[in-house]
Amino acid sequence: MWPGRFQDRPHISTRQYARILKDWVVSIGLEPSAYGTHSMRRTKVAQIYKKTGNLRAVQLLLGHTKMDSTVRYLGVDLEDALAISEGVEI
């Protein structure tokens, strides 16, 4: 998906990805210092969690070995857990 500029490198570097992201952000008129590669990663998994409530899926996508890490990463709190619980009918 992200081929490198050189034949000996099959993928782009982290720095190249950061430059591409910065160019995208600037092109739509946003402040580039407010957006970065890590915030984009967090945003994607946060959206997945909000739409599905599936922490295990998010944990796998992030490559976390401990669920505690995923919960902290997303900032999940008791209110989130209760809202998900209330949405499930048995």
Number of C-alpha atoms within 10 A of each C-alpha: 6 10 11 13 12 9 8 7 10 12 15 14 14 10 10 14 15 15 14 13 17 19 13 13 17 13 11 8 9 12 11 14 9 9 14 15 16 9 10 12 11 13 13 11 20 19 12 15 18 12 9 12 18 12 19 14 14 22 20 13 11 15 10 14 10 11 14 11 13 20 14 10 15 15 10 15 10 8 9 13 11 10 11 14 11 9 9 7 5 3
